Amino acid sequence: MSILDFAKSIDAELVALRRELHQIPEVGLQLPQTQARILQALEDLPLEITLGKSLTSVVAVLRGAIPTDGKRPVVLLRGDMDALPVEEATGLEYASTNGAMHACGHDLHMSILVGAARALCEVQDQLAGDVVFMFQPGEEGVDGCRYMLEEGLLDVAGQRPDHAYAIHVWSSQEPHGTFSTKPGPVMASSDVARVRVVGSGTHGSTPHLGKDPVPALAEMVTATNALVTREFSIHDPVVVTTGLLQAGTIANVIPEDGRLEATLRTFSDEAHAKLLERIPQLFEGIAQAHGVKAEYSLLEQYPVTINDPDEADHVAATVAELFGPGRHNRWDKPLAGAEDFSRILQVTPGCFIGLAATPPDADPDTAPFNHSAYARFDDGVVADGAALLAELARGRLT
């Protein structure tokens, strides 16, 4: 039986697992119910299991049965586990009711990875290398991947991975069942710049007796836009968005302080490094010009997600081999979202793959997108996603 045929034969079980996981979403790094369910799904398989210490991760290693001389190739497959603090509004019969929601499709990711593990265990005797199955909490903004790397993820098989793959589902934008990749930058970096501007408050009728933080904050907002358009190439985009701006409590009082927070996104390591250097310099200069103090901090989140060109080609060829022509779309440009799988791709050649789980009866252009309380993901793609991950790994180990 082929990997694809096997994945299809367990489709009902994978869909049932997905819907069960959908009803118990957990947020952040500690996902005890989710971890327990994944362990249950893996318990009868010939896997070496390692649990996280600072987070409820699950790492499973499958040892291929074909002996090799010297270094054994290793493939890493990732599936993230955490949900979002979103009240679900889909009306699905298996909708979450606990105040959180798998609004980014991670319930499908876990089911896909369980399916890939089961499929690869079926062909264990054909593998001349090992597979690491990475079930990761905390992808949604809390950098779970970094914690797993610090706990030794890359060494769990005894050798560091040679290839790495992850599938991410979308609830819209592309037709149902479409796999998407591109070589090079595929998702942006993401960081948050925070600054508290400290002046001295006074009555609004006597501004000369105080140090007003508000004009300095306003200039910081406009100056970042000029920085982006005048110091960075239009062919290497940079996005700075001020999403929080706060100061004062009433019209006739100059406040003591104010603050802003901005998200920073880039698509190359070079632009990323330059932006992180220039933003604090800009804020400090503006503060000095206004006679106020700038207390700056940076929350570094995720690096640029960069696909290896050879790995992107391997994905495209494998999709065509498994499913025939028409199921693969090569993106023209990257997405502006961010992903902590980028940390894996910094040290291991690999590919981040999109899979459209757009409901077949929905318009991809208008259906609610990931993170929406109304986002619906069709679990009819789970078996195909499992087959692709398994076949990508098999293709590197035989």
N, C-alpha and C positions, 0 to 999 in steps of 0.2 A: 504494500500500500504506500502511495506517495505521501509526502508530508502534507500536501494540500488536501488529499483525500482524507487523511487522518484528522486534520483540523476540522474539516467539514463533518466528520463522524462524531466529534465531540462538541459540535456547535451548540446544541441545546444545553449541555452542561455549562459551557462558558457563558452563554447568555443568562442562565439562571444565576451563576456566580456574579455576573455584572449587576444584575438587578438587586441581588441581596446586598452587595456592596453599596449600591446607590442609596439604599435605605438607611445605612449606618455611617454617613459621612462624618469625618473627624478632621479638625483643622490643626495645622502646625506640625510640630515635630513628634508629638506624643499621640499615637493612634492605636491604642491597645486593642480595640475591637477589630479594627481592620487588620492589624498584624496577626491576631489569632485566626481570623478567617483565611488569610493567605497561608499560614502554616498548615491549617487543616487541608487546604487545597493541594499542598505539596507533600503531605505526610507519607504517601505510599510510593514516592518516587526515589530513585537512587541518587540522592543529592546530599552534599555536605552543607549543612545549614549553619550560618553565623548570624547572631542577633546583635543589633546595635546596643551601645551602652548609653550614649547621651540622647538617643532617639530610637524610635521603635522601627528601625529598618530591619529588613530581611535580606540576607545575601545567600544565595544557593549556588553551589558549584557542581557541575556535571562533568565527570571525568570520562573522556572518550576512551573506548576499549582498545583501539589500535595502538600498540606500543610505538614509540618514536625514539630515535637516538638524539640525545641532547635536548635542546630547547623545544618545548611543546607550544604550538600556537594557542593563543587564548582569545576568545571573543567575549565581549561584555554586551549584555542586552539590558536596557533600562526601562522600568515602568514606575512612574511616580504614583503616590498613594493618597495624598492629602486633598481635602476639599476646601471650599471657601465659606466665609461667614455670610452666606446669602440665604435668604428665606425663599425656598423654591416655590415657583408659581406656574409650573408646567401643567398641573392637573393630571399627571400620569398616575396610573393606578399603583405604581411602585415608587411614588415620589417620597422624598425625605420629609419628615415632620419634626426633626429635632433642631431646626433653626440654622443648620448648615446645608450645603448642597454641593454635589459633584458637578459644578457649573462649568468646569473646564475639561470634563471627560476623563478624569483620572481613574474612574471606576472601569471604563473600557480599557485603559492602559494596563491595569492590573490583570484583567481577564485575558487580554491579549498575551501578556507575558506568561501567565500560567499556562495558556494554550501552547505557547512556544516551548516552554519547559517540558510539557507532556509530549509534544511532538518529537523533540530532540532526544528525550529518553527512549522513545521508540526506535531511534536509529543510532543509539549509543555505540553499537558494535561497528558502525561505519565511520566513527569520528576519530581522527588522529590528533586530537587536541582537546581542550577543555572550554567550557562555557560558564560564564559568571552571569547569574540572573540577579539584577539589582532592583530590589523593591524599595523605593525611596520616599520617606516622608518629607514634608517641608519644602516642596518646590515653590509654593506660592509665596514668594517674598521673604522666606526665612532661611534660604540657602542650605537646605538639607544635604545637598551634594557635598558641600564643603565639610560638614560634620562627618559624612561617611568617608571622605578621603582622609581626614585626620585620624579616623579609626582604622585605617589600613585597607580600605576597599581594593586598591589596585594590587595589593600583594596577597589577597586571600587565596588565589589559585596557586600560589607559589612562584608565579611569574606574572609580570605586568601584561595587561591586555595588548594585543596587536591590532585589534579592530573593535569598534564600538558603534552600536546602533540604538536609536530610540525612535518610537513612533508617537506622534501627537495627533489626536483627532481634532477636527473642526466641526462645528455645528452648522456652518454655512460657508459661503464664498466659493465653493467648488462643488461640482456634481457628486452625488453619492458614490462612494467607492473609489474615488480618484486618489492615487498616491502622488505626492509632490516632493520634489527635491530641487536643489541647485548646488553647484559647487561654490566654494568660497563663503563669504558672509551670508548667513541665512536668517539670523535674528540679531537684534541690536544688543549692545551693552546697556546696563541700567544702573544708575547711581542716583542718590538723593543728596542735594546740597541744601544745607540749613544754615541760616544766619539770623542771629539776634542782634539788632541794632540798638545800642544803648545811648541815650542822650540824657537830657534833664528836663523834666516837665515844668510847665508854667501855664499861666492863663492865656487863652487864645488872643487876648488883646495886647499882650506884651511878649511877642515871640522872641524879641531880642534878649530877654532875660533867661531864656532856656536854650536847649540844644535839641532841635526838632528831629526825631528819627524818621518821620514820615517822608519828607522829600528825598532823603538818602535811600530809603526802601524803594520809592517809586523810580528813582534813577537806576537802581540796581536791576529792576525789572526790564526797563527799556534798554539798558546797556548790554544785557545779555543777548538781546536780539541783534544788536549791532555787532557784538563779538562774533556771533555765529555767521553772519553774512559777510563780515569783513576780514576775518582771520582764518576761515576754513573754506576749503574748496567746495564748490557746488557739486563736484563729482565724488565727494566723500562726505555724505551728509551728516550733519549734527543737529540734534533737536534739544532745545532747552525750554521747558514749560514750567512756569511758575503756577503751581496749583494751590498754594496757600499764601495768603498775604493778610496779616493781622496787625492792627495798631489802634489804640485809643478806645474810649468808651462813650464819648459825648462830643458834640461839635465844638464847644468853646474851651476845650482843655487840650493843650499839647501834651501828649503822653510821654512817659518816661522811656518807653522802649516799644519796639515792634519786631515782627519777625516774618520771614518768608521761607518757604520750602519749594524747591524746584527739582523736577526730574531731568536727568541728563542722559541722552541716548546718542550713541555713535555706532558706526559700522566698520571701524577698523581700529586695530590696537594703537596705531599712530595718533589718530584723532582723539581716541580715548585718553591717552596719556597727556596730550597737549591740553585738552579741555580741563582735566583735573588739575593741571598746573595753573591755567589762566583764570579760572573762576574765582578762587580765593584772592588772587592778586587784584582782580577787578573790584571785588567787594571791599577789600581793604583800602584800595585807592579812593573809592567813592566815599567811604566812611571818613577817611582823613580829610578829604576836601570839604566835608560838611561839619567837621569838628566833632564827630561822634565816634563811638567804638563799635567795631564789628566782631562779634563772637561767632566764628565760623566752624562748622563741622561737616563732615562728609560721611554718608552711609554708602560704602561701596557694596553694591549688590552683585550683579552678574556681568562677566566679560562678554565680548562679542562671541556669538555662536558661529563657528566657522567649519563648514563641511570640507573634508578632504576631497579633491577632484576625482581621484581614482575610486574612492568609496561611493561618491555620488553616482559614478558610472556603473559601479557594481549593483547599486540599488536599482537603477533604471533597467539594467539588463535582466536582473532577477525578476522584477515586476513583469517585464515582457515575457520571460520564460514561463512564469507561473500562470499569468492571467491573459496573455496575448496583448496585441497592440491596443492602444486607446485608454489604458488604465493609468498611465504615468503622465504627469505634467511637469515640465521643467520650468520652474519659476524664473521670471525675468529679473525680479528684484527681491531683496530680503523683506521680511516682516519687521515692523518696529517694536514688536514685543520682545521680551527677554526670557532667557532660559538658563537654569543652572547646569544643564547638561553641557553647556559651554565649557565648564571646568574639566569635564572628561575629555572633550575634544581639544583642549589645550595641550594635553599630554598623550593622547591616543588618536591615531587616524580613525575617522569614523564619519557617520552621517546622521543628521537629524531629519526625520521624514514626516511629512504631513499626510494625514489620511482623512478624507472627507466623510464624516458620519452624518452629513446632512440628510434629514428624513427624505425618503424618495418622493413624498407628496409635497415637499416644500420647495420654494424658489431659493436657490443658493444666494441670490443677490439681496433678498429681503428677510430671510430667516434670521432669528436672533442669534448673535454670535456668542462665542465662549464668554463666560463670566456673567452673562445675563441670567436673571431669575427665570426667564422664559426659554433658555437654551435647551433644545432637545437633541439628543444624540441617538442615532439609529444603531442598535447593537447588531444589525445585520452585517456589519463590517468586521466583527470581532474575529471570526474564523479566518478571514483573509489576512487580517493583520497578524495573527498568530503564525499563519503559514509563511508570511513574508519574513518575519523575524527569524523563524526557525531555518528557513532556506538560506537567508543571508549568512547565518552562522555555519550551517552545513557546508555551504560553498567555500568557506575559508578553512575548513577543517578536514576536507577529504581530497 
